[in-house]
Each structure stands twice: as C-alpha cells, then as structure tokens.
Amino acid sequence: MQPIAAYDTGKDAEGKPNGGRMPWPPELVAIYAHQFFQGMRMISAYQDIAGTAIVSMTDTVRTRILQLTLELKEEAASAPAADRGLASGKIDQSVINHIYGGNVVIAANAENFAQIGSITVEEGRHDQLRKALEQLGLDKKAIGSLKKEMDADAAEAGGKPTLGQRTKNWLSDTASYVSKEGLKVGIDVAKRTATKWILQHYGFNVG
C-alpha cells in the first residue's frame, strides 16, 4: 500500500543496494517452532531479501506504470473529439497488459481477473475450443467462421480433422476477429492464446 519510493532502501558502504527482511507470519513460526533446534523453541523467523531483488522490483513497477501511462496518453489523443475520455474497457485492457503481464490474464475489468495459463483444449474437443474462445472474448460470428474453415479443411482431407490451409489463413488473419469490443485481453495476447488452443485441438503438444 506504500508508494514505490518506500522500497528504495539505498546502498551500503560498498555501494551495493541494501536488502531487506520479510518476517514469517506467527502461524508459520508456530508450526516449525520445535523443528529447527532440539530442546529449543523458535519464537520468530524471517527471510532475507537481496538488495538486487528490491532494485529489480522497483524498476519493474516504474517501467510498467510508464508504459501504461504512455499507452493511455496515445489512446486518448486518438480518441474522437466528442468523447470525454477512454472507455473503461480500454483502460482495463491496458492495465491488464502492462500491470498484470497480459499473457496470463483474462479479465472483464482489472479488479476481477482470472488466470488463463492453465486452460487447455483436448484433441478433437471442439466444444472445449469454443468455450475457451468465448471466454477470451471472441463473438459467435468469429467462432462460427473458424468452425466453417476447420470443417472445410476436414472435408478436403477426406473427413479427417487436419490443420489445413483454410484454418491457417484464419489464424494468420486473427487480428480481424479478436479486435472486437468484447475482447478481454490485448490483441497480441489473444492471437497467441487462440493459436495455442487451436493447435491443441489438432493434437499439437503446445504449452
């Protein structure tokens, strides 16, 4: 809850960044109180934090906030003059991309997000693919277009599901499908995520 400047611990006499300490919570101390030294009881413990870790953390925070500010400034400058400000959805997307990392987050807003890194699609399970793409924010028209191309590729391959040229073309033109208002992550993140799920649907082992 403190400003990032509060974590600037300065440097020691040798010019190296000072570190810090993270105290163990009392309940964790109680669990291990008798397990470190025989015949003695531990009453407190802490974890040392390297000074370089604090420097890295503060630099990351400042960089992400700067990137977020610059993107919002650019978006505001290009917004129609009639608009008083940016849509909340656009601001949420920027926060997700720059603050939460973008590549692992789906969110309707920055206060209510869920991790998507664990979502996978089993081979041949189009129902799972459809639900995953819906959660990503693609509309029914976009998902229906993909299904049409996948079916056409399968028909050309004698009825066997295959990653054919039509589906590849859909993937290469994903931006035209994922740049919808309902999209819940940045376009680049959505493209990579949708591609991963489609490849999993065809049996490719991608994480």
Disulfide bonds with the S-S distance in Angstrom:
none
